[in-house]
Structures are given as structure tokens and as C-alpha cells.
Amino acid sequence: MDIKSIPYNNQLKKLQLTDIPFNTVVLTEIPEPFYTDYSHHKNEIARNHKSFDTQEFKSLLLEQLSEKLGENVVRLLFITPKETGLPYDAFAYLSNKEIVALHIDKNLNLDQWMSIVLERQYKNLERDKLKGLFESQPELNPNPQFMLTLGKGEFSKKMVNSGMLVDERPYENTGAYLHKRAPEQYNEAKIAKEKQHYIKKYIDTSGASINSDQLSQLFNEFLTTKSLSPNPAQNNESVYSEFESLANYKYPEELKVLLNHHNGIENTGFLSAEQILAEWKNWKTIFDDPNWRLADLTGNNHPDGRKTIGMYTNPYWVPFLSTSGGNFIAIDYAPGSKGTSGQIIAFGADEIKIRFIAENMEDFLRQFINGDKVLNNGF
């Protein structure tokens, strides 16, 4: 199939609908509607529940179009026909930053799936007609189109050309519209640069000054005082090397000291070296993900005074203790203007405020030994 596509660039913004080449596609492989499989659910009521598997329909649609277009479809704008008998329109954003405009021929299975997906929207439309909305507001379109936005983690539904201010208008200034609706992956470099520029002014990987022997004795005192039996320590050099190659800064010396005494401590939250690396990678993945813009990372979290920065996560926090539920105690190498490199902080899924916990690891352990509620600092 000879596919005509449009490159994603600034020239795209100038294109009108008539400038865009459409490709005709037939999707005969779409199966008839089927239910979600709940047969393995532990609850008997849930096992007998029947609902159409619209998420799997989304996956099948994206997979089949990706196969036909020869490139992964990362976002799809899928629009219902303007009139009976006309094809579906679609705009497929490919992983190679090309956009393909499509006329997708109607077929029974596809129509049935779309009726299921848009069932509520059509019911609402009929309700508005019965209420006389379109007679009282003649500027509104009583037969609007609907658009699905499909992609990884995306499944939204909006009206098209309904006459309402909030609807979508893909047929007006189409190139500019397509440019605006491009997936975040298309702007990875710009998004990454914005995040790096923000975090750069806080980065300080010099760390806290530590006395290894003193910290080692203090950790042994902590284990004895709390009557803890840690998992036996092991050689973690490969873990340290992997961390340093990914992070571009040295593995925290204080964690090396602690890990000379344990490989995780049951029922305490202290992580093994491998768990520390795995959690650090998980949080770094979020920071690096282009779907997480700087505004997303900083919009809902607050600093602790000026000791910490208000950010959901960044690669300069090294989690070493889990407080459960996706929350962690970490060594901070991106402190606020009044903080210091190597301070101990709390961050995670439920930590709206990035809490300052202790000046350094020694202070953290001493608070633990003294019976202070060190994990609750800041509340």
C-alpha cells in the first residue's frame, strides 16, 4: 500500500484540509464486539459481569492500522462520518513523526464497536433533542460528529463541529489543528530540555560529608537498638556501576556504608542495593517520560520551606527506604536554596509536600535510634 503522509514540522501549520492527501483503508480484520474476560476474577459477581471490551477494541484498531501503515501509530484521531454511507475519517500520528490522513471504509463490526463506545454520547444527544435544545439554540448542530482520541493511556471522546465552543474542529485550519494535537513524543527533545533546564540550577551531587567508620558504627547501633536481623550483605559493585553509568554521578557513599551491613532489612522498609536501583529507575522513567511535562512534575507538589524543591520526582533523589504505598525516604542531590546536598527527604505518590527529614544519614539514624518519629517529620 502506497501511503501518502505529512511530516510533522512548522509547515504543517499552514495546511488546510484540501492540502492534505487522504489514504483509503479497509479494516476487515476488526472482530465483532466481545465481552471483557472476567472469568479469573476472585469475586463471583465480578466473574459474571458482562461489559464490552472497548480497551481491547482500541488496541486492535491501533495494531491493525500500525500494520497497514508500516509504522507504529502512537496517537489516532478517529472521527465518525459526516453522513450515512461516508467513511470514517482518521489522522494517525506515526512513531516516525509522520501524520497519515485516512478514509476508513465502514463495515458492520466497526460500526457496532463505535455504537458501543459512543453509546452515552448518542443517548445524551437524543436527550438534548427531546428537550428542544436545538430549537432554542439554532446555532447548534443537532447531528454532530464524534471524535475518539486513542493512544497509550488515551481513550477520550469529544464532539466535532457541534457549534459549541468546547468542541473539536479538525476540519478548520486542519494543519494547525493537527500540529497542536500532536502526541508528546513528537516534542521529546523540547520537553526534556525544559525539564533539564529547570533541575540544573538545583543539582549538587557533592553529597554530605561523612565519616565512614562513624556511620558504620552508628548503623550497627541502630540494628542492635531495634533488634533487627538484616539480610546478609553481598557484593554490589555491579549495581553501583550500573547506577553511575545511568545517573552520571557517583553512587551515594553513605548507602555503600549501610549496604556493607545489609541486603535489605525485613519489615523496616530499608531496600537492598538492587531494590534501590530498581526504584530509582522507576522514578527516572517518570521524569524522562515526555508525557510528563515540567508543569506536570511541578504543578501538584510543594517544597518544604526552601529546604526542598516542589517536584514530583527527578533523577537526583535516590530512594533507599520505602514507607509503603509508593512513598520513599531518599538522599537528595537537588536541594532547595536553603537545603544541602545529601540531605534526607521524603517523596512519593502521596507526598504532596517534599518533606525535609534530616540533614544527613547520620542525623537520620540518630533520630531513629532515639525513638523520634523521624518518618513523620514535616507533618
N, C-alpha and C positions, 0 to 999 in steps of 0.2 A: 504494500500500500504506500503510495507516494504521498507523504504528509507535508502539507504546507504549514509552516509555523511562523511565529513573530518573535524576534528577540526582545528580551526584557532590557530596555535601556531608555534614555530620556526621549528618544524619538518616538517611542510608543505613545507618549502623552499627546502627540499631535494627531493621532489616527482617529478617524471617525468609523462608524460601523461599516460604511460602504468601502472603506480601505482594507478591511480585514478579510482574508480568504478563509472560507469555511470548508471543512472536510466532512464528507458524509460517512457515517459509521453505522453498522448494524450490529446489535448485541443480542444475537440469537442464543447465547450461552447462559443468559440470566435464567435461573430456575424459577419455577412458580413459588409463591410465598410459602414459607415453612416456619414452624414454631421454634423458639429457643429451647434447647435441651436442658431441662432441669432434673433429669432422672437421677443424677448423683447427689442431689441436694439432701441434706440430713433431715430436713423438715418435710413431713408427708404432704402438707398443704402446698408447700412450695413445689414439690415434685409434680403435683397435679396441675399446677398453674400453667396456663397457655397464653403466650403472647408472641407475636410475630418477631422474628429475629432481625430487626432493622439494622442493628450494628453489623451483622454478618452480610446483609444486603449491601451496605456501604462498602465493606471490604471487598466483596465480589465485584462490585461496579468499578472500584479503583483498580483492582487487579486486572480485570479484563481490558480496561482502557489502557493500562500500562503496557500490557502485552501487545495490543493492536498498534500502539503509538511507538513501541520500541524504546520507551524511556519511562522511568518511574513517575507516576502522577502524584505530586505532593499536595496539591490542592485542586479541587474541582468545583466550579460554579455550575450547577445543573438547574436549568430553567424549564418550567412547564411550557407547553405550546401556547401560542397566542390564540389559535383557533383549533377546533376539532379537525383532525386529519393532518395537521402540520407536525413536523418532527420536534423533539426536544432540542433546545439549544444548550450548548455547554462550552465552557472555557477551561481547558486543562493546563495547569501550571506544571511543567516538567522539571525534573531534577537538574537538567542541563540549562536551566534558566531560559527556556523557550516556552512560548504560550501557543497552544493549538486551539483554534475555534472549531466547534463541531456542530453538525446537524446529526442527531441520533434518531434513527428511524423508530417509530413507535412499534411496540409489539405487546401482546396480551400480558405476558409475565411482568414486563417493565411497568406497564400501566397499572397492574394490580398492586405492585410494590409501592408505586407513587401514591396511589389512593390510600394505602395503609399509612405511609409515612406522613401524609398531609391530611389525615382524617380530621384532626381537630381544627386545622385551618379552614377546611371546607365547611365544617359544621358552624364555625364562627361566622363565616361569610353568609351562610344561609340564614343564620340568626339575625344578622345585620339587615339582610334584605327584608325579612319579615317585620322588622322594627321600622322599616321605612327610611333607613339611614340614607339611601341613595336618592330618594325623592327629596329629602330635606337638604341634602348636600350634593347637588347635581355635578359638582366639580370632581366627585369621586368616581372611580371606575368600578362598576358592580361585578366585573369579570376580570379581576387582575390575574397576572401570572404569579407563580411562586418560585422561589429560588432556594435550593439547598446548597450550603457550603460544606463540602466534605473533605476530610483530610485526617491526618493523625491527631486524634483527640478532638476533632471538629465534627459537629453534626448540627448545624443551625438552619433555621427556616425563616425566610422573610418574604414579604410581598414585593412584587415588581410592578412599577408603573400603576400604582393604585390611586394616585392622586394625593396620597398622604405625604407629609413632609418627611416621615421617618422611613419610607420605603426605599428600595434599591432601584437604581436607574442605569442598568448596564447598557442600554441602547442609546443613551445620551452621552456624547463625548466618551465613546467607548474606550478608546486608548487610555485616556486619563483615568477612567474608572478601573480598568484592568491594572494599570500601574499602581494605583492606590491599594487594590485588593491583593497585591502580590504576597505570597507567604513570607514569613520572617526569614526563611532560608535564603531568599534572594538578596537579603541585605546583611548577611552574616558578618562581613568584614566591617561594615559601618557600625553594627551593633556591638561587636567585640571591641572595636576601637573606643567606643563611647564608654564601655564598662572599664576598660583598662585605664583610660584617661582619668576616670573618677577614682579608682582604687589606688592609682600610682602615688598620689600625694600622701597616702596613709602608710604605705608599705615600709616596714622596718624589720628586717629579718636578723638584726644583730642579736636579739634574744636577751633574756635576763642573765646576769652574772650568777653563776652557780659554783659551789664547791662540791665536786662530785662525791668526795668521801663523806662530807657532812650530809648531803642529800641522801646518800645510800644508807647512812646510819639512821636518819630520820624516817626513811621508808620502812626500815626494819622495825623501828619503834612503833610505827603505825600498824604494821602487821601484828606485832605482839600485843599491843594495846587492844586491838579489835579482835584478837584471837582468830586471825584469818589464815587459811591454808591455800596459798596461791598455786595455780598450775605451774609445774616446773619450768624454769626459764629455758629458752633454746636459742640457737644461733639465728639471729635475724638480719645478718648482713645483706642478704639478697633483697629483703624487704626495704631496708634503709636505702640501698642503691636504687631500687625502682622508684621509691618516693622522690629521691633527689633528682632523678632524670626527668620526672614528670613535673615536679614543683619548681625546679631551678633554684632551690635554696636547700640548705643543709637540714637533715633530719634533726629535730629538737634534741639537744644533748640531755636535757632532764628526763625525756622519755626513754632514752637509751639507758640511763642510770636505773630507772624504775624497771625497765624490761630485763635488766640483768637479774632481777629477783622474781619475775613472774612472767607467765604467758597467759594472762587473763586471770581474774580472781572471781570465782563464782559468787553470785548474789551481792556483788558490790557495784557492778557497772564498769569496773576497770576493764579495758579492752586489751586483747593481745596485739602484737605488732601487726599481724595480718588483718585483724579487725579494724585497727586504726587506719591502715592503708585503704581498706575497702570503704570505710565510711568517708574518708577524705575524698576518695574518687567519686563517691556518690554525690557529695555536695559540690565538688568541682564540676561535675556533669551538669548540674543545675545552673551554675554560674556561666558555663560555656554555652549552654543551650540558647540559640538565637530567639527561641520563643519567649525567653526571659529577658526582656529589655531592662535597661538600667532603672527605668521608672517602676518596673515590676519588683525589682530587687530592693529598692529603697522606699517604695510607696507605703508599706504597711508596718515597717519596723522602726523602732526608735532607739536612739543612743541612751546610754546610762550617764547622764550629765554630759561631760565631754571626755569621759574615760574611754568610751567605745564609740563605734560608728553605727548608725542605724541602717543596717543592711541585712537581708535575709540570710545570705551566705556569701563567701568568697574563698578563694584557694589559700588564703593566708591565715585561716583558722584551722588548727589541727585538733580534731576531737580525740580525746583519749579516755573519756568516761561517759557512759550512757546513763541518762537519768530516766530512760524509758520513753516510749511513745514518739520516737524520732527526735528527742531532745538530748543535748550533749554539753559536757564541760570541755573546753578547748584551750589550747595555748594560742594566744592572739599575736599575730605578726602584722596586724593592720590596726593599731590602736587609734583612738581619738586624740585630739590635740593635747589633752591632759592625761592621757594614758601612757603606758610604757611598753616597749616590745617585750614579749614573753609573759605578759600578764595573763591571768586565768579568767575566762569569761564563760557565760552560758549562752547558747544559741540553739535554735532548732524549730521544729514545726509549731510549737506552742509558745515560743519565746518572742513575744511582741517587742519587749524591750531587750536589747542585747546587754545582759546584766554583767557588771563587773563583779568578780568573785574574790580574787586575791591578787596581790602584787606579783607573785611568782609561785613556783611549785612548792618551795619550802613553806611559804606562808599558808598555802592551800593545805598542806599536810598537817601543819601545826594546828590549824583550825579544826581539822578532822580529829586529831589526837585529843584536843581539849574538849571535844564534845560539842563544839559550836555547830549551829545549823548552817554549815558552810554552803550547802547546795541551795539554800533559800536566800542567800544574800541578794539584796536588791528588791525583795518583796516587802 
